[in-house]
Amino acid sequence: MIFRRYAADTEVTRLVGWPRHQRISDTDAFLNFSAAEWARWPAGPLLIESRSDGRLLGSTGLAFETPIQASTGYVLARDSWGFGYASEALRAVVQLAEVLAVTRLYALCHPSNLASIRVLERGGFACEGLLPTRQVFPNLRGEPQDVASYALLHKPLEAI
C-alpha cells in the first residue's frame, strides 16, 4: 500500500530526501529500516491514516540522532494534499517529541517546497537558514543542493 499510495509516485517524491521506490523490495527495505529504528529508539517512522476510513494518507515520524535530538518530515499521497493532514501530522509528531523529551527537533526542506515550508512555519518551526549545497535530493539531480533548515526548540535557549 505504501508503494502504491505515495512511495513510487514521481510527483509526490520529487522533493523528498529518499529515493523514489522503483520496486516493492524498496518498500520492504523501508519497512525493515522502520523496524530497526523502532528497536533502537523510542520512536521512528509512522504512517498517517485517515480517521474516517483508515485509508493510508502518507508517513511522518521521528529520526533520532541522539536521545534528545531528532529530525522530522512528512510525505502525503497526492490525493491527500491540501486537506491539512501534514499540519495535523506535524502537530502530533511535535507532541510525541515533547513526551520523549526531545530538546531539538528540526526538519530539512527543499527551498522550492513552499507548501512544506508553510506547514513548518504554521507548526512553530523557525527557519535557521539556507544550507548551501548540503543535501542530495535523489529524485531531482545527483548533485548536492541547497536545503532550508527549520527547527523547533523545546527549551528556552537560556536552559540549554
SULLIN-V143822 format. One record per helix or strand of 2 or more residues. SS is the DSSP state (a for helix, b for strand). FROM is the first residue (numbers start at 1). TO is the last residue. If there is no record, write none. Layout:
# SULLIN-V143822
((SS,FROM,TO) (SS,FROM,TO))
This chain:
# SULLIN-V143822
((a,2,7) (a,24,40) (b,45,49) (b,56,66) (b,69,72) (b,75,76) (a,78,80) (a,85,99) (b,104,109) (a,114,122) (b,126,135) (b,145,153) (a,157,159))
